[in-house]
Amino acid sequence: MHLCIIRWKGGNGPEQTDSIATGNLIKATPKGIKRFVLVTSAGVERYNKLPFSILNLFGVLKFKRQSEELLMQSGLPYTILRPGRLTDGPYTSYDLNTLLKATAGNKQDIQIAAKDELNGETSRIALAEALLQALQLPETENKVFALTSTEGEGPGTDKAKWKALFQMS
């Protein structure tokens, strides 16, 4: 409990950051924007099931889901990415991943699903590339994707490989 008080000092908790602040950004976004990409989390539709119920003790996943719903109802063109537990730093949270300084290592490949059904870790490097690729692919507009890193080489910056991954989900 002590860590949560330090982390959310001044009432800056999950509701304020993951629902209210994101909602304010969505409301302030001009209607002519080409795409609004929102990164939330795996488990937003499973926040009442283990292991996600542990992460949701303070409502983190519930409020991330609220921001997704607000974006989907906003009329803005969007893409929502739901990564698993993030690896490859920066290590900014108070969890085991940070303590161990987890890296993706040989997990450079990506698995993508259209439903909140994946479990595992996602490299921040792969997530950043997925975000950039999603912005350039019309096939990802108004869709939601879950992502995890898996063993293998991965798509890197190859646009055709990313397009195939997104289309398969």
Disulfide bonds with the S-S distance in Angstrom:
none
